[in-house]
Amino acid sequence: MNTALYRQTLGLLTLLGLVQATCAEIERSQSLPKIDPPSEKSIQTSISLGTEFLRLDQNPDGSWGSARQTKGLNIFAPVPGSHRAFRLAITALCVSALIETKSKDPSYKGIIKKGEGYLLEHLPHLRRATGVAIYNVWAHAYGIQALVRMGECSIGDSARKAQIDQLIRIQFEMLQRYESVDGGWGYYDFRLGSKQPASSSISFVNGTVLLALHEAKKYGIEPPEGIVKRAYAATQRQRLPDHSYLYGEYLKWKPRRGINRPAGSLGRSHACNIGLQVWGDKTITPEVHKTCLDRLIVRNGWLDIGRKRPVPHESWFAVAGYFFYYGHYYAAYCIEALPHEDKSRYQEQLAHILMPLQEKDGSWWDFPFYDYHQQYGTALALMSLHRCITKH
């Protein structure tokens, strides 16, 4: 090797090492930014504006979202199955958000009931779009969460509760059917398109499903032990020592790619952390949650730079816009898992990030996605802010 080139390469590697060490030191020393904490009244006002957007945006059949808006570059979505999955997942999120925030408001009773009716009618028939596109796993996961909330509101109506409980079990069956051979779930199978997906396990999909399955367990319906164990193991395999996660298991030989590093994992680590913790991972401690929450807050710009960009993963560290509200939603669950004395400062920070981003029409959105983005962004932001109110 050329001596000058060798010295130059060695110098660059040394500089890179110093930069990495400096970044690590900065992370340890940085405190949360000083803010004027939003009042509970202002949070409630923001929530009311968001729920009013969902009220006005509901489709006549009770669902939310559609394939009506397109752009020059659209996400791969074979029709019609992909859009059935998108609409059911978004409707489930909206139903969950409205139950959490407006279940005691009589003016929202009809809106919630129509949304629930859409889920009860269409969720039993949802399947993957093609052997490649397995977007339905999102609808099964968020469907379980919505159904659990619906069941909790159906105490006293035994027939309705039995219908809901059976539909939860059907979602378990669908998750078993579309489980990856490696354990866990992916939303694409570019390997084979086989009957049982050969897709790579995707860390944050696993975290999403694991949390939904645990909510079903707490509700009183035990999910199949095997799918939980395999998804838990698959997520563990993708966990890195710095509390970041591989995007998917297919990147296991490239663990230091940008998307797998702390900045690239900002919007995904929380879903994985809470998904592992609820199923008994004792290494996910309050300190781990606080480390990842500190990163999310102090480095929020890395996610925000990707917000509203039209191309998936086009931002630095391969951040995609649609991880913004998703990441903050699961961060809110991680805040709930903290000791009482630590919660309020993180609740304040989370609300301080989300509230200024609310659009004039009351919605939140982070990625132009047909006509689903305002609906899912609003639902996720509402449930995040709901968890920022002190009593939670």
N, C-alpha and C positions, 0 to 999 in steps of 0.2 A: 504494500500500500504506500502511496506517495506520502512522504514524511509531513509535508505542509498540510496535506488534506487530513492526515491522521490527527495532527495537532488541532486543526480547526474543528474537526468532529469532536475531539475530546473536550475542547473548550465549550462547544455548544451543549454537550451532554452535561458538563459541570454546571453551566449556567441554568440549564433546564432543572437540574437537581436543586439548585439554590432557589429558583422561582417556586418550585413545588414545596420546598421546605418553608419558604416565606409565606406562601398561601396557607399552608397548614397552621403556621404560627398566628397569622391574621385571624383565621377562623376560630382558633382557641381564645384569642384575646378580644374579639369584637363582642360588644354587648348589643342588646336589642336597641333599635333606634328610639329616641324619645319622641313621643307622640301625644297629642291631645286625645284621650280615649273617647270614642263615640259613646253617647249616652244610650241607655236602654230605650228611651223614647225614640231617639233617632234611628236606632236599629229596627224598632218595630215599624216606624214609618217606611223605611226602606223595604222591609218585608211586605208591607201592605201594597206598596207600589208594584212589587214583583208579582204578588198573587193576583193583583188586578190585571196585569199583563196576561197571565195564564188564563184568567177568566175570559178575557176578550178574544184570546187566540185559539180557544178550543174548537176543534172541528165539530160539525153537526153530529157525527156518529159517536162523539165522546172522546176521540183520540186527540193527540197533538202531533204536529209535524206532517210533512209531505215531501214528495220528490219534485215539487213544482219549480223551485228555484235552482238554476244550474249556472255553472261558470265554465270558463275555458278548460279548466283542469278539474275533473271530478274524481272523487274516490271510486276505486274499482267496486262496482255494485251491480252484479248480475240481477236482472229483473225477472219476476217480481219479488223473489224471496228476500233479497237484501233489504228492500224497503219495508217489507212486512216486519222484519226483525228490527230495523231502525225505529219504525213507528211504535212498535210494542215496547221497546226499551225506553224510548222517550216518554211514552204515555205512562209507563210504570214509574219513572222518575217524577213526573208531574203529579201523579196521584199520591206518591209518598210525600212529596213536598207540601201538597195542600192538606193532607191528613195531619202532618206534623204542625203546620202553622195555622190552619183554618178549620179544623174539625169541629170546633165549638161555635163557629160562626154560621148561623142559619142561612145567610145569604150565599154561602158556598156549598150548601148541602147538595143541591141539584147538580152542580158542576162536578163535585167529587163522585156522586153516584153515577153520572154518565161515564166518567173515566173508568170507574170500577167495572161498569157493565161491559165496556169495550174489552178490558182485560179478561174478564170471565168468559166472554164469547170467543175471543181470538187466541189467547195463549195456549189452549189445548191443542191447537192445530199447527203451531209454529214448528218448522223444521229448517235445516240449513238450506241456503239458496242453491248451492252446487257443491260438488265434492271439494271445491277450492275455497269457497266463501262460507265461513262458519260464523257469521255475525250473530246468529241466534243465541250464542252463549251469553252475550250481553243481556238480551231480553229475558233469558231464563234467570240470570242472577238478579237483575233489577226487578223482575217479576216476582221473585220470592220475597224481596224486601217489601214491595208494595202489598203483596198478599198477606204478609205477616201483619202489617199495619191495618189492613182491612179486617183481618180476623180479630185483632184486638178491639176493633170498634164494633164487632158483631156479637159480642157477649149478650146472650138473651135471645138471639135468633139462631136456633140450633140448626135449622135447615141451611141457612146461608153459610154459617160457619163450617158445616160439613162440606159444602161445595168448595169453599175456599181451601180448606185443609186438603181435600183431594187434589186440588189443582197444584198445591205446593208439592205434593208427592209426585205429580206428573212432571214438574220441573226437575225434580231429582232424577227421574228416569231419563229425561232428555239430556241432562248433564252427564249421566252415565253413558248414554249412547254416543255423545260427541266428545267424550274425554280422549285426550291424546294417549297414544300407546306409551308415552313416556310418563304419564301422569300429568294432571293439570289440564289446562285448556289453551288453545290458540284460536285465533279468529281467521287464520288462513291455513290451508294445507297445500303448499306448493310442492310437497315431496311426492305424494302418490295420489291424493284424492280418493283414498280407500274408504271402505265402509266404516271402519273405526279410524278416525283421523290419525295420520302419521305426522301431524303438525308438531312443530316445536312448542314446548310448553312456554308460555309467555308470563313473566313474573307478575305483572300487575293485573292480568286477567285472573290469575290464581288468587291474588289478594282480594279482588272484588268478589269472586265466588265464595271464597272461604268465609268472608265476613257475612255474606248473605246466608250461607249455610248455618253459621253460628246463630244468627238472628232467628232462623227457623227452629233451631234446637232450643233456644231460650223460650220461644213461643210454645214449645211442647211437641214439636215434630222432629224426630231424630233423623238426620240425613244418613245415607249409607256410609258405613265406617270406611270402606275401601277407598272411595273417591276422596274423602277428607285426608286420609293418610298419604295417598299418592300425591295429591296437590300440595300438601304440606311439605313433603320431601322434595318435590320439584322446585318449590319456592326456596327452600333452604339451600339447594344446590346453586341457586342463582344469587345468593346473598354474598356480598363482598365484605372484606374486613373493615372498610370505612363506612359501612352501613348503607352503601349504595346497592343497587341490584342490576344485574344484567337485564337488558330489555327483554331478551328471550334466551332460552338455553342454547340456541344455535350460535350464540356469540361467546360460548364458554372458552374458546381459544383466543378470544380478543377482548379480554376483560378490561383493558385500559382504553378502549375506544371511547371517544367523547360521550356517546350516548349512555355509557355505563358508569361514567365518573359522577362525582357528586352533583355538578351542575346539570348534567344530562339526566340524572335520576331524581331531580328535585320534585317533579310532579308525580313520581311513581313510588318512591320509597315508603310513603306513609300508608298507602294501600297494602303494600307487602308487610310492613311492620305490624299493622293492626290485624291483618289476616293471620299472621303467625301467632301473635300474642293471644288472641282469643281462643286459639286451639292449644294453648299451653306452653308456648316457647318462653321459657324463663329468662332467656338472654335478651329479650326485648324489654328492657328496663325503662323506668322513667328517664334515666340519663340518655338512653338511646333516642327516645322520643324527643327529648329536649335538644339533643344534638341536631337531629333532622329538622325539627321545627325552627331552630336558630338559623340553619342554612336556608330554609324556605323564606324566612323573613328577611335576613340580611342580604341574601343573594336573589331576592325576588325579581330583580331586573332580568336575570337569565330567562325566567319563564315569561316575563312581560314582553321581552323583545320578540318572542315567538307569537304572542297573542295577536290574533286577527291576520296573521300571514296566511295567504291562500294555499301554499304548498306544504304538505306534511313534511316535517323534519327539515325544513329549509333554514332554520335559525341555528345559531351557534350551539355546539354540543348536540346537534341533531334534535333540538327541542321542537315539538310540534305544538301548534296553537291549542289543540284540543286537550292538552294536559293541564291547562291553567286552572279552570274551575274544578276539574276532576281532582287535581292535586290538593287544592284547598279544602275540598269536601272531605277527603280522607284525613287530611291534617286535622280537621275539626274532630273526627273520631279519636285521633291520637291525643288531642287536648283533653277530651273527656276521660281518657285513661290515666291522666296525670293525677298525682296527689292534689287534694283540694287547694293547698296553699300555692300551687304553681299554675293553676288553671287561668285565673283572671288576667294575668299579664299577656298570656298567649291569646286568650279570647279577644282582648282589646286590640292586639296587633292584627289578628285575622280580620276583624271587622273593619279596622282602619284601612286595610288593603282593599277589601272588596267593595265597600260602600261607594267610594268615589268613581268606581268603574261602571256603576249602574247607568244604563242608557236613558234618554229622555222619556222613552215609552215604558220604562219600568223594567226592561229586560236586562240580562247580561249575556254576552256571547264572546267566544274566543277564537272561533274558526268557521269560515263560511262553508256550511255543510248542507247543501240542498236547502230545505226549509225545516231543519231540525235543530240548528245551532242555538237560536234564541231560546228555544224551549228547554233543551237540556242544560244550557248555561244558566238559565234562570232557576230551574229546579235545583241544581247543585248549589248555586249561590244562596238560595233561600234556606236550604237545609244546613248549610255552613253557618249562616248568620243566626239561625235558630239556636245553634249550639254555642253561639257567642253571648247569649243572654245569661247573665250571672247565675240565675237559679239552675242552669244546666251545667 
